[in-house]
């Protein structure tokens, strides 16, 4: 299939933040620091653990000048991880302190509440993917259009933030299922993302698809990271 000009432009735009990061790494870090940072980025692309990622970055970027790289690293962090990354990153210690933007497409979107009541013996009407063991939140992967969940406004790509007061921020998949099945009346706080995680079985990694099943830029970025650090 021929590649259109718009597809090439979109691909180039997604690669620019990575190219800028490489350029800054070359300017600011010595050989040992570069090797370690490459290792840290590869580990993050595999395990998607933001907390460990920040700890490792702080070990590598050990002075205010090196910490300036946080801004460029942030630009290649998947959107789903930005809230946590911004919360933990020591931007105030940078040589040029940085304030993370709010209200942008890559920052936190609004959370809405859905009240769902199912009848005895009736299924929830939707499926989920993700969980703490995959370094992800919990996302709605499919919704039956005839179900009460769909009629209440739940959609594919919604991230479950909280269910009946239980935070889904770092919950395991099996625990999320138990909470969802524990009661017939559910108060669910969700955030629309328009995408769901898709497992790559051969490496047990996750890329991202939009709600129609098409690959998203973050998935391509993670592929680039993986091949670059191998």
N, C-alpha and C positions, 0 to 999 in steps of 0.2 A: 504493500500500500504506500503511495507517495506521501511524503511529509509536506504539509502545507506551510506557508510562510508564517501563519499565526501560531502553529504548533512549534516551529523552530524558535519563534520569539518568546513563547511561554517557557520553553525549555531553557533558553539562555537566561531569562529572568530568574529562574529557580536556581541556576548554577552560580549566579553572580555573588550572592552572599557567601557561598563556600569558597569561591575564588578570592574574595576580599579577606576572608579569614586566613587562608593559606598565606597571602601576602603579608598580613600583620604578624603571623607566627614567624615568618622568615625574618622580619625586621626586629622583633622584640626578644626572641628566645635563642639561647645557645643550643648546640646540637643535642645535649642530654635532655634539656627541657622540651625540645621539639619531639624527641622520641617518646618521652613520657606523656606529653599531651596527646600525641597521636594514639597511644595506647588507651588513654582515658576516654577519648572520643569513640574509639572502637568498642570499648566495654559498654559505654552508654548506648551506642547504636544497637548492641545485642540485647542488653538486659533492661534498658529503659528505666533505670532506677535513678530518679532525679536527686534524691537525698545523697546517695553515694557519689553521684556525678559532681555535685557541688563540693563535697568534702575533698574529692580528688583534685578538682580544679584549684581549690584553695591551697592545697599542698604544692601544686605545680606553680601556680601564679603567686609567688611569695613576696611580691613587693607592689607598690601602687602602680608603677608603670606597667608591669606584666598584667595586673588586674584590669587594665584598660581593654584587654582582649574579651572580657565578659560581654561587652556590648556586641561584638562581632559573633561571639559564640551564641548569644541569645538569638541572633537572626537566623541561625540554622537549627534551633530547637523546635520540635514539632509543636503545633498550636495547643494540643491537648496537655502539654507539659509546662506551658509558659507561666501559668498562675503559680504553680509550685516553685518553678525556677526563680521567678521574680521575688517570691517570698523569702527564699533562702540566699540568693546571691548577694554578696557584700558590696553592692554598688557604691556605698558611701566611702569605702576604702580605696576606690580607684583614684589614680592621679587626676583624672577628669571625671568627677562623680557624675553618675548617670541616674536619671529618674525614669523608671519604666512607664511607657505610655498607658493610658487607660482609655476605654471606650473605642478602641480600634478593633479591626477584624481579627487581630491576633491576640486580643486580650479577653477577659472574662465576658461572656455573653449573659443576658438576663436569665434568671431562673424562674420557672413557673411551677405552679402546684396543680397536680391532677388528683382528683378523688375517684378511686376505682372500687366498685363493689361487684364481686362475682357471686353467682348463685352456687349452692352446694353441688359439687360434682362438675362444675364448669371450669374449663381451663382459663388461664390468665389471658390468653389470646395474643401473647407476644413472646419472643425469644430474646435472650441476652448473650453477649460475648464479653470477654475481657476478665478482669479481676487482678488482685494484688500479685498473684503468682506469675502473671504475664507482664507486670510493670505497667498496668493500664487501669483506667477506671472501668465502670460497667456500662456497656452501651446496648441499646435496643437494636438487634440485628434484623428483626422481622416483626411485623404486626399484621394480624389477620384483619382485613378490612370489614369483616362482619362482626368483629368482637366489640365488647364494651370498652376495651382499652383504646381502640381506634376511635370510637365515638366520643370518648372523653378527651381526645386530642393527642394521644401518644403516637409518636412517629418513629420510623426507622432513622437511626442516627442520633436519637436523643440519648444523652448521658444521664444515668440515674445518680442524682446527688445525695438523696436521702429518702428512706422509706420508713414510715411510721416512727420517725425520730431517730432511726439508725443511720449513721453516716455511711455512705458507699464510697468514700474517698479512697480508702485503702483496704477494702473488703475483699476476701477471697471469693472466687466464683461460686464455690459450693455454699458458702455462708450467705451470699446474695440470694441464691435460689431458695434457701431455707427461709429467709426473711420474707421473700415474696410469696411463699406458699403457706406462711404461718397463720395468716388471717384472711378472711374474705373481704374485709374492708381495708383498703390501702390508701394512705395519703402519700403521694409520690412527688418529690421535688425533682424536676428535670431541667436540663440545659440543652438547647438545640445545638447540634454540631454539624449535622448534615453528612456524617460519615460514620463508618463502622470499621473495626479492626478485622483484617482478613489474615488468617494464619497461613504461613508458608511451611508446610509440613516437613520439608527436608532439613530445615535448620531450626524449626520451632520458633521462628521469629514472626513479627507482625508487621505488615505493611498496612496502608490505609486505602479504603475505597469510599467513594461517595455513596449516597443512598440509592443510586441507580446501579451500583456495582462497578463504576469506572475508577481506575487508579487515580490517587491524588498526588500532588507534588511532594508532600512529606514522604510518601512511600519511595518516590524516586530519589529523594535526598538521602534516605537511609541506605538505599542500595549503593549510592555513590560512596558514602562513608565506608560501607562494608568492603567494597572492592578496593578503595583507596588504602585502607589500613591492613589488608590481607598480605 
